[in-house]
Amino acid sequence: MLSDRLSVEVIPFALDFLRPYVTATGSLARRESVLLRLRDENGITALGEGVPMSLRGGDSLASVVNELRTWAETPENFPAAPPARCAVNMALADLEARREGIPLWKFLDPAASLRKIRCNATITAGPVADVVAQCEAWAADGFDVFKLKAGPEDAVTLAVAVRAALGQSAKIRIDANGSWGDRAPSILSDLEAVGIELVEEPVTGLADLATLSRETSIPLVADESVNSSEQAADAFFEGSCSAVTVKLSKIGGLDAGLGGHLPTYLSSALDGPVGIAAAVHVAQTLDPGLPWPDMAHGLATERLMEGSLSTAGTVVAGSELRPPALGSGLGIELDEEFLARCRID
């Protein structure tokens, strides 16, 4: 119990992937996450989500759950783990927006204008033929930006194969998860001939990213290396990257602009519909012309999962997202029966 007027429920859950989610650094069969549900004295219910970053060596599910339960009992102990902070900040913002009867994006930025958010296809790592087949399936549903998960051994081969299959109009971006190491300069040199929109986190560390940025014409984007406005400022002054991709559970809240030091766009931490809906609302507050016009965000990952916790199903429609139209705040209502099957006790 957070107070006599606000009740708190912490709900760990897991969503199964339709197929294993494979990146350059690991694999997941299901996504474990935590919902935070607040209810005030008037019966207004608000939601938040915090996704433990298990493939990044971050806080465990158990530690995030424990921090949220501790905060519920002693609210002066604000969570330290970014996913737990994210869940609290998201739920409190959702609560205030619902109390005011306005959508979350309007609460976050009254000057924002509602717009559709373009999304990239998120392609899991695998053999060349499998990656190409995934891209073709997403393309058939209207996607024209494709993010490949690729380590140093297969990045060039995959990019060449996807370019050949999808043609010159497709935009290809690569997420290396910091795995390319000393091979990064030669890989980027080979990729320049393929035509790559951007590469996320080819190496980790602002100094190494800065060195690499000066050696390639391909825009580099920070992910794991930038988690705060202070780090974004450092990245700007060092010339480390062209932009930062932001996961709300990575930064611990809804301030995706990171102080405005660099352009930012949003990526999923493989959230459930609560986290995805929050990211779509937050995206409304970002400049649509940065880091370049019509930038695609990485938020279509609900397609990778079996079922949805939302009564309205997945938030994504084709390759575009809009904030859910259901009510105020996040606009998400939970499917309680499905949630009960997904809970982790």
C-alpha positions in Angstrom: 0.0 0.0 0.0 1.6 3.3 -1.2 -0.7 5.4 0.9 -4.2 5.3 2.4 -5.5 6.6 -0.9 -3.5 4.8 -3.5 -3.2 1.0 -3.8 -0.4 -0.7 -5.6 -0.1 -4.1 -7.3 3.1 -5.5 -8.7 2.6 -8.2 -11.4 5.5 -10.1 -12.9 4.6 -11.8 -16.1 6.0 -13.5 -19.2 5.0 -13.4 -22.9 6.1 -16.2 -25.2 7.7 -15.4 -28.5 6.3 -17.0 -31.6 9.9 -18.0 -32.4 13.1 -17.6 -30.3 14.2 -14.0 -30.2 17.9 -14.1 -31.3 20.3 -11.2 -31.4 24.1 -10.9 -31.9 24.6 -11.5 -28.1 21.9 -14.1 -27.0 18.5 -15.7 -27.4 15.2 -15.5 -25.5 12.3 -18.0 -25.6 10.0 -15.6 -23.7 10.0 -12.0 -22.4 9.7 -11.5 -18.7 8.5 -8.2 -17.5 6.7 -6.4 -14.7 3.4 -4.5 -14.6 2.7 -1.9 -12.0 -1.0 -1.2 -11.4 -2.1 1.8 -9.3 -5.6 2.5 -8.1 -6.6 5.8 -6.4 -9.5 6.5 -4.0 -11.8 7.3 -6.9 -11.2 3.9 -8.6 -9.0 5.4 -11.3 -6.6 2.7 -12.4 -3.2 3.4 -14.0 -0.5 1.2 -15.5 3.3 1.1 -15.8 5.7 -1.5 -17.2 9.4 -2.2 -16.5 11.3 -4.6 -18.6 14.4 -6.2 -17.1 17.2 -6.0 -19.7 18.2 -9.6 -19.4 20.3 -9.8 -22.6 22.3 -6.8 -21.5 23.5 -8.0 -18.1 21.0 -5.6 -16.4 18.8 -6.0 -13.3 17.0 -9.3 -12.9 13.3 -9.8 -12.9 13.4 -10.6 -9.1 15.4 -7.4 -8.3 13.0 -5.2 -10.3 10.0 -6.8 -8.6 11.6 -6.4 -5.1 12.3 -2.7 -5.8 8.7 -2.1 -6.8 7.3 -3.9 -3.8 9.6 -1.9 -1.5 8.5 1.4 -3.1 4.9 0.4 -2.6 5.5 0.0 1.1 8.0 2.9 1.5 7.5 5.4 -1.3 10.5 7.5 -0.1 12.7 4.6 -1.4 12.4 5.4 -5.0 13.6 2.5 -7.2 17.2 2.6 -8.4 17.0 0.0 -11.2 16.0 1.7 -14.5 13.2 -0.7 -15.3 11.6 -0.3 -11.9 11.9 3.5 -12.1 10.4 3.4 -15.6 7.3 1.4 -14.3 6.8 4.0 -11.5 7.2 7.0 -13.7 5.0 5.6 -16.3 2.2 4.6 -13.9 2.2 7.9 -12.1 2.1 9.8 -15.4 -0.8 7.6 -16.6 -2.6 8.2 -13.4 -2.4 12.0 -13.7 -3.4 11.9 -17.4 -6.4 9.8 -16.6 -7.4 12.1 -13.7 -7.3 15.0 -16.2 -9.1 13.0 -18.8 -6.5 13.5 -21.5 -4.2 11.2 -23.5 -0.8 10.7 -22.1 1.0 12.4 -25.0 -1.1 15.5 -24.3 -0.2 15.4 -20.6 3.5 15.0 -21.5 3.5 17.9 -24.0 0.4 20.0 -24.4 2.0 21.5 -27.6 2.4 18.1 -29.3 0.2 17.2 -32.3 -1.1 13.6 -32.8 0.5 11.7 -35.6 1.2 8.2 -36.8 4.5 6.7 -35.9 6.3 4.7 -38.6 8.0 1.5 -37.4 10.8 -0.6 -38.7 10.6 -4.4 -39.0 12.6 -6.1 -36.3 14.4 -9.2 -37.7 15.8 -11.8 -35.5 19.3 -13.2 -36.2 19.6 -16.5 -38.1 20.8 -18.1 -41.3 20.7 -16.0 -44.4 17.6 -17.7 -46.0 15.7 -17.3 -42.7 16.5 -13.6 -42.3 15.5 -12.9 -45.9 12.2 -14.8 -45.4 11.5 -12.8 -42.3 12.1 -9.5 -44.2 9.9 -10.6 -47.1 7.1 -11.4 -44.6 7.3 -8.0 -42.9 7.5 -6.3 -46.3 4.3 -8.0 -47.4 2.7 -6.3 -44.4 3.8 -2.8 -45.6 7.2 -2.4 -43.8 10.0 -0.8 -45.7 12.6 -0.3 -43.0 14.3 -3.5 -41.8 16.5 -3.8 -38.7 18.8 -6.8 -38.8 20.4 -8.3 -35.7 23.9 -9.2 -36.8 27.3 -10.1 -35.3 30.6 -9.5 -37.0 30.6 -12.8 -38.9 27.4 -12.3 -40.8 26.6 -8.6 -41.0 27.8 -8.0 -44.5 26.4 -11.3 -45.9 23.0 -10.6 -44.4 22.9 -7.0 -45.6 23.9 -8.0 -49.2 21.2 -10.8 -49.3 18.5 -8.6 -47.9 19.3 -5.8 -50.4 19.2 -8.3 -53.3 15.9 -9.6 -52.1 14.1 -6.3 -51.3 15.7 -3.9 -53.8 17.2 -0.5 -53.5 14.1 1.2 -52.1 14.2 -0.8 -48.8 16.0 0.9 -45.9 18.3 -1.5 -44.0 19.6 -0.8 -40.5 21.8 -3.1 -38.4 21.9 -3.6 -34.7 25.2 -5.1 -33.6 24.6 -4.9 -29.8 28.2 -3.8 -29.4 29.6 -7.0 -30.7 31.8 -6.0 -33.7 34.9 -5.0 -31.7 38.1 -4.5 -33.7 36.4 -5.7 -36.9 34.0 -2.8 -36.9 36.0 -0.5 -39.3 36.3 -3.2 -42.0 32.7 -4.3 -41.7 31.4 -0.7 -42.0 33.7 -0.2 -45.0 32.1 -3.2 -46.7 28.6 -2.1 -45.8 29.0 1.3 -47.4 28.6 -0.2 -50.8 25.3 -1.9 -49.8 23.6 1.3 -48.7 22.8 1.1 -45.0 20.5 3.6 -43.2 22.3 3.3 -39.9 24.1 1.0 -37.5 23.2 0.8 -33.9 26.0 0.2 -31.4 28.6 -1.4 -33.5 31.0 -1.1 -30.6 30.3 0.0 -27.0 31.8 3.0 -25.4 31.6 6.7 -26.4 35.3 7.0 -27.2 35.4 4.0 -29.5 32.1 5.1 -31.1 33.6 8.5 -31.7 36.7 7.0 -33.4 34.6 4.8 -35.5 32.2 7.6 -36.6 35.1 9.5 -38.1 36.0 6.5 -40.2 32.7 5.8 -41.9 30.0 7.6 -43.8 27.3 5.4 -42.3 25.4 7.1 -39.4 26.2 5.4 -36.1 23.6 5.3 -33.4 24.2 4.8 -29.7 22.1 2.3 -27.7 23.8 0.6 -24.7 26.4 3.4 -24.5 23.9 6.2 -23.7 21.3 5.8 -20.9 21.0 9.4 -19.6 21.0 13.0 -20.6 24.5 13.3 -19.1 25.8 10.5 -21.4 23.9 12.0 -24.3 25.8 15.3 -23.7 29.1 13.5 -23.6 28.2 11.6 -26.8 27.5 15.0 -28.5 30.7 16.6 -27.4 32.8 13.6 -28.3 31.1 13.3 -31.7 30.3 9.6 -30.9 27.1 9.2 -32.9 24.4 10.8 -35.1 21.5 9.8 -32.8 20.5 7.7 -29.8 17.9 5.0 -29.7 16.0 5.1 -26.5 14.3 2.3 -24.6 12.1 3.6 -21.8 13.1 0.8 -19.5 16.7 1.5 -20.3 16.6 5.2 -19.3 14.2 4.7 -16.4 11.3 7.0 -17.5 9.6 9.0 -20.2 12.1 11.7 -20.9 13.1 10.2 -24.3 14.7 13.5 -25.5 17.6 13.0 -23.1 18.1 16.8 -22.7 18.0 17.5 -26.4 21.8 17.0 -26.9 21.3 14.5 -29.8 18.3 13.4 -31.9 16.6 10.4 -30.4 14.1 7.8 -31.6 12.4 5.0 -29.7 13.0 1.3 -29.6 11.2 -1.5 -27.9 12.7 -3.4 -24.9 10.4 -6.2 -26.1 7.7 -4.6 -23.9 4.1 -5.8 -23.6 1.3 -3.5 -24.8 1.6 -1.1 -21.8 5.3 -0.3 -22.5 4.7 -0.1 -26.2 1.7 2.3 -25.8 3.8 4.5 -23.5 6.5 4.6 -26.1 4.0 5.6 -28.8 2.7 8.4 -26.6 6.3 9.6 -25.8 7.1 9.5 -29.5 4.5 12.2 -30.1 6.7 14.6 -28.1 9.8 14.1 -30.2 10.7 16.3 -33.3 9.4 14.3 -36.3 12.2 15.7 -38.5 15.0 14.3 -36.4 17.4 12.5 -36.8 16.0 12.8 -40.3 12.5 13.2 -41.7 10.0 10.3 -41.4 12.3 8.4 -39.0 11.0 4.9 -38.3 10.9 3.8 -34.6 11.6 0.3 -33.4 8.2 -0.3 -31.8 6.5 -3.1 -33.8 7.8 -5.9 -31.7 4.4 -7.1 -30.3 4.2 -8.9 -33.6 6.9 -11.2 -32.3 4.8 -12.5 -29.4 2.0 -14.9 -28.8 -1.1 -13.0 -27.8 -1.6 -9.6 -26.2 -2.3 -8.4 -22.7 -4.5 -5.6 -24.1 -8.2 -6.1 -24.6 -7.8 -4.3 -27.9 -5.0 -6.5 -29.1 -1.6 -5.3 -30.4 -1.0 -1.5 -30.6 0.6 -1.8 -34.0 -1.4 -1.7 -37.2 0.6 -2.6 -40.2 3.8 -0.6 -40.1 2.3 2.3 -38.2 1.4 3.0 -34.6 -1.0 5.5 -33.1 -1.7 6.0 -29.4 -4.6 3.7 -28.4 -7.9 5.6 -28.7 -9.5 3.9 -25.7 -10.1 6.5 -23.0 -7.5 8.8 -21.4 -3.9 8.2 -20.2 -2.2 5.3 -21.9 -5.5 4.1 -23.4 -4.7 0.5 -22.4 -7.1 -1.9 -20.7 -5.8 -5.3 -19.6 -7.2 -8.7 -20.6 -7.4 -10.1 -17.1 -7.9 -13.7 -18.2 -4.8 -13.6 -20.5 -2.8 -11.8 -17.8 -3.7 -14.5 -15.3 -2.2 -17.1 -17.6 0.9 -15.1 -18.1 1.6 -14.2 -14.4 4.8 -15.4 -12.8 4.2 -16.2 -9.1 
